[in-house]
């Protein structure tokens, strides 16, 4: 009887402990969580990736790596099975990259979105492309970078050989000499530069005098224009005077014929005087018409004749 009671107590204790452990486990798990499964397709290998490696979406851990194997249909590809929580917002533009965990060399699957592609919901079991990360691209470009660095070092070595260094030293020496010559030239130009200030003052005064002279020239041009207009008016009046004198001569001739007649041509002193006067008026009018400036400047001096002071014989 006691053995049966002891066995019952032991059984109840085991059941209670099991229920307690199950409750603790459920409490630590936070309740039931469902997962979705996807396959990451890698064409360039997955170094440092292990089973149970974390899977992150934009830095947040959402799952883990379940399996890593070669693609049965293409041995050049590696298939990585991952499980992520259903609540993860994966879509058709999601792609994967390998992220590195510090300096350990271990990697994890980092999921992110390509915003240039459609963003429809990603079905369970779909395949996700693995793209090369920045470090992967740097690793692929490493040999080319090393080759270019070696080529640059070789060119630099040829550039800095002894002959080029000697030429560079000579060029620096010539540059030093040129700098010294420039300094000497600047020292020689200082007196000339000091004289430029008075010269500039003289130039300004000369420009002022030139402006005044131009003003006088403009004034003379205006007066010359007025003088030409006056001379043209006088010339027109002289032309009219010449025409009037010619008309007077014609009238005197007709008066002579009418009063005296052809048979008494010698007895006409009044008529002759009128004719001479008209001729003188006509001659003066013609002379003034030919030289209108004589009204303002006077008649030119008569050149000296033979035997007079200042006479010059004409050249033959």
SULNOR-V444966 format. One record per residue. N is the residue number from 0. RES is the residue in three letters. SS is DSSP state (H for helix, E for strand, L for the rest). OMEGA is omega as a letter, one per 30 degrees, with the letter a starting at -180 (none if undefined). Layout:
n: (N;N)
res: (RES;RES)
ss: (SS;SS)
omega: (OMEGA;OMEGA)
This chain:
n: (0;1;2;3;4;5;6;7;8;9;10;11;12;13;14;15;16;17;18;19;20;21;22;23;24;25;26;27;28;29;30;31;32;33;34;35;36;37;38;39;40;41;42;43;44;45;46;47;48;49;50;51;52;53;54;55;56;57;58;59;60;61;62;63;64;65;66;67;68;69;70;71;72;73;74;75;76;77;78;79;80;81;82;83;84;85;86;87;88;89;90;91;92;93;94;95;96;97;98;99;100;101;102;103;104;105;106;107;108;109;110;111;112;113;114;115;116;117;118;119;120;121;122;123;124;125;126;127;128;129;130;131;132;133;134;135;136;137;138;139;140;141;142;143;144;145;146;147;148;149;150;151;152;153;154;155;156;157;158;159;160;161;162;163;164;165;166;167;168;169;170;171;172;173;174;175;176;177;178;179;180;181;182;183;184;185;186;187;188;189;190;191;192;193;194;195;196;197;198;199;200;201;202;203;204;205;206;207;208;209;210;211;212;213;214;215;216;217;218;219;220;221;222;223;224;225;226;227;228;229;230;231;232;233;234;235;236;237;238;239;240;241;242;243;244;245;246;247;248;249;250;251;252;253;254;255;256;257;258;259;260;261;262;263;264;265;266;267;268;269;270;271;272;273;274;275;276;277;278;279;280;281;282;283;284;285;286;287;288;289;290;291;292;293;294;295;296;297;298;299;300;301;302;303;304;305;306;307;308;309;310;311;312;313;314;315)
res: (UNK;UNK;UNK;UNK;UNK;UNK;UNK;UNK;UNK;UNK;UNK;UNK;UNK;UNK;UNK;UNK;UNK;UNK;UNK;UNK;UNK;UNK;UNK;UNK;UNK;UNK;UNK;UNK;UNK;UNK;UNK;UNK;UNK;UNK;UNK;UNK;UNK;UNK;UNK;UNK;UNK;UNK;UNK;UNK;UNK;UNK;UNK;UNK;UNK;UNK;UNK;UNK;UNK;UNK;UNK;UNK;UNK;UNK;UNK;UNK;UNK;UNK;UNK;UNK;UNK;UNK;UNK;UNK;UNK;UNK;UNK;UNK;UNK;UNK;UNK;UNK;UNK;UNK;UNK;UNK;UNK;UNK;UNK;UNK;UNK;UNK;UNK;UNK;UNK;UNK;UNK;UNK;UNK;UNK;UNK;UNK;UNK;UNK;UNK;UNK;UNK;UNK;UNK;UNK;UNK;UNK;UNK;UNK;UNK;UNK;UNK;UNK;UNK;UNK;UNK;UNK;UNK;UNK;UNK;UNK;UNK;UNK;UNK;UNK;UNK;UNK;UNK;UNK;UNK;UNK;UNK;UNK;UNK;UNK;UNK;UNK;UNK;UNK;UNK;UNK;UNK;UNK;UNK;UNK;UNK;UNK;UNK;UNK;UNK;UNK;UNK;UNK;UNK;UNK;UNK;UNK;UNK;UNK;UNK;UNK;UNK;UNK;UNK;UNK;UNK;UNK;UNK;UNK;UNK;UNK;UNK;UNK;UNK;UNK;UNK;UNK;UNK;UNK;UNK;UNK;UNK;UNK;UNK;UNK;UNK;UNK;UNK;UNK;UNK;UNK;UNK;UNK;UNK;UNK;UNK;UNK;UNK;UNK;UNK;UNK;UNK;UNK;UNK;UNK;UNK;UNK;UNK;UNK;UNK;UNK;UNK;UNK;UNK;UNK;UNK;UNK;UNK;UNK;UNK;UNK;UNK;UNK;UNK;UNK;UNK;UNK;UNK;UNK;UNK;UNK;UNK;UNK;UNK;UNK;UNK;UNK;UNK;UNK;UNK;UNK;UNK;UNK;UNK;UNK;UNK;UNK;UNK;UNK;UNK;UNK;UNK;UNK;UNK;UNK;UNK;UNK;UNK;UNK;UNK;UNK;UNK;UNK;UNK;UNK;UNK;UNK;UNK;UNK;UNK;UNK;UNK;UNK;UNK;UNK;UNK;UNK;UNK;UNK;UNK;UNK;UNK;UNK;UNK;UNK;UNK;UNK;UNK;UNK;UNK;UNK;UNK;UNK;UNK;UNK;UNK;UNK;UNK;UNK;UNK;UNK;UNK;UNK;UNK;UNK;UNK;UNK;UNK;UNK;UNK;UNK;UNK;UNK;UNK;UNK;UNK;UNK)
ss: (L;H;H;H;H;H;H;H;H;H;H;H;H;H;H;H;H;H;H;H;H;H;H;H;H;H;H;H;H;L;L;L;L;L;E;E;E;E;E;E;E;E;L;L;L;L;L;L;L;L;L;L;L;E;E;E;E;L;L;E;E;E;E;E;E;E;E;E;E;E;E;L;L;E;E;E;E;E;E;E;E;E;E;E;E;L;L;L;L;L;E;L;L;E;E;E;E;E;E;E;L;L;L;L;L;L;E;E;E;E;E;E;E;L;L;L;L;L;L;L;E;L;L;L;L;L;E;E;E;E;L;L;L;H;H;H;H;H;H;H;H;H;H;H;H;H;H;H;H;H;H;H;H;H;H;H;H;H;H;L;L;H;H;H;H;H;H;H;H;H;H;H;H;H;H;H;H;H;H;H;H;H;H;H;H;H;H;H;H;H;H;H;H;H;H;H;H;H;H;H;H;H;H;H;H;H;H;H;H;H;H;H;H;H;H;H;H;H;H;H;H;H;H;H;H;H;H;H;H;H;H;H;H;H;H;H;H;H;H;H;H;H;H;H;H;H;H;H;H;H;H;H;H;H;H;H;H;H;H;L;L;H;H;H;L;L;L;L;H;H;H;H;H;H;H;H;H;H;H;H;H;H;H;H;H;H;H;H;H;H;L;L;L;H;H;H;H;L;L;L;L;L;L;L;L;L;L;L;L;L;L;L;L;L;L;L)
omega: (l;l;l;l;l;l;l;l;l;l;l;l;l;l;l;l;l;l;l;l;l;l;l;l;l;l;l;a;l;a;a;l;l;a;l;a;l;l;l;a;a;l;a;l;a;a;l;a;a;l;a;l;a;l;a;l;a;l;a;a;a;a;a;l;a;a;l;a;l;l;a;a;l;a;l;a;l;l;a;l;a;l;a;l;a;a;a;a;l;a;a;l;a;l;a;l;l;l;a;a;l;a;a;a;l;a;l;a;a;a;l;a;l;a;l;a;l;a;l;a;a;a;l;a;a;l;a;a;l;a;l;l;l;l;l;l;l;l;l;a;a;a;l;l;l;l;l;l;l;l;l;l;l;l;l;l;l;a;a;l;a;a;a;l;l;l;l;l;l;l;l;l;l;l;l;l;l;l;l;l;l;l;l;l;l;l;l;a;a;l;l;l;l;l;a;a;l;l;l;l;l;l;l;l;l;l;l;l;l;l;l;l;l;l;l;l;l;l;l;l;l;l;l;l;l;l;l;l;l;l;l;l;l;a;l;l;l;l;l;l;l;l;l;l;l;l;l;l;l;l;l;l;l;l;l;a;a;a;a;a;a;a;l;a;a;a;l;a;a;a;a;l;l;l;l;l;l;l;l;l;l;a;l;l;l;a;l;l;l;a;a;a;l;l;a;a;a;l;l;a;l;a;a;l;l;a;l;a;l;a;l;l;l;l;l;none)
